[in-house]
């Protein structure tokens, strides 16, 4: 998503848009198969700009325990700081993006893509109490019972079982 900044006056500016599904070609494309709604609030003061971005979409994941597909609303937000001018600008902020004075627009696609990639959970669960799949018979324990029955104990553990009795 590109924001025009060439003749932007000081003050607060609002932008909205939609990023079409499949625009980003990265590892987590399959997690975001729907359009992404973007709301941007840009505050320009002299040669500095703060850009607050809100993202809303429906994410699709595969449960790490039972391997079923599930959907979940995804909303995220982040902020980016920009400075128009020379590279010798000094600030306490670590994440200031320097822009040349001739720059006509800001491209936020890489920032949005990064935010989406970082928002994918390390362990995706369809629900907190997901029981998963039985390692023996492969039954989805959320919907059916295990058909394995009692498994014979490993003979290496027999001495410990005797102590337990």
Buried (B, 14 or more C-beta within 10 A) or exposed (E): BEBEBEEBEEEEBEBEEEBEEEBBEEEBEEBBEBBBBBBBBBEBEEEBBBBEBBBBBEBBBEBBBBEBEBEEEBEBEBEBBBBBEEEEEEEEEEEBEEBEEEEEEBEBEEBBBEBBBEBBEEEBBBEEEBBBBBEEEEBBBBEEEBEEEEEEEEEEEEEEEEEEE
